């Protein structure tokens, strides 16, 4: 389990180190989601991040936070689509 946490931490660090300005803008939200997932013992991947964002969208009532989650979700999906096309 410890190796898994270290590997996840390395992947997260690599993600943010190689990120663009748009990713950096969403970093606080992504970091909070990743922390929640790790505390819940859930694996962190693009797929699980998307699922967590959809879950948050279903529960959130604050319009500002909803917009933030929508933007982060859109960014993740676009980044994944661009990576798949390379």
Secondary structure, DSSP 8 states (H G I E B T S, - for coil): -HHHHHHHHHHHHHHHHT--HHHHHHHHHHHHHHHHHHHTT---SHHHHHHHHHHHHHH---HHHHHHHHHHHHHHHHHHHHHHH-
